[in-house]
């Protein structure tokens, strides 16, 4: 829907901003939006999703205290098989994402470790 696309554009901007805490909060919002099937299908239909996913991938490389929310969002997006296939077809390697997630799974923070697993 138009509102979903507008919301994702705003979150995309926040993901690419200077403040890692704001980017982490934006990633958490994406994760919450795509947590259930209805929200995930609406987000998957948005044209800005690829750029949002790029922002999540970048955030995933950041320190643990900000990367956990990106892991949460990516995990929820990847519950859709078609989305995963599309990302692989577009050159996103599983190794890149899995390496970042493996780092987070070893976190001493239980929430970060849970979000990454």
C-alpha positions, 0 to 999 in steps of 0.5 A: 500500500502507499502508506507502507511504501511511505513508511519504508522510505522513512525507515530507509532514510533512518537506517542510512543516517549518521546515528547508529542508535536511530538506525537500530531503532529503525531496524527494530521497526522493520522487524516488527512490521514484518514479524507477522505474515500480513505485515511481511506481505505488505512490506515485501510488496513495497518497491523500496524494500531492496534499499531497506534490506541494504541498510539492514545489511550495513547495520548488521556489520556494526557493533553488537549493541546496534546490530541485533535489531538488524538481525531481528529484521532480516530473520523476519524477512527471510521467513519468506522463501521468495524473498530469500531467493530474490536476494540470492539472485540479486547477488546477496551472498548467504555467507555475508549475512551468516558471518555477521549473524554468527558473530552476534549469536556469540554475544553476551547479551541474550537479546542480541544472541536471540535476535541473531539465531 
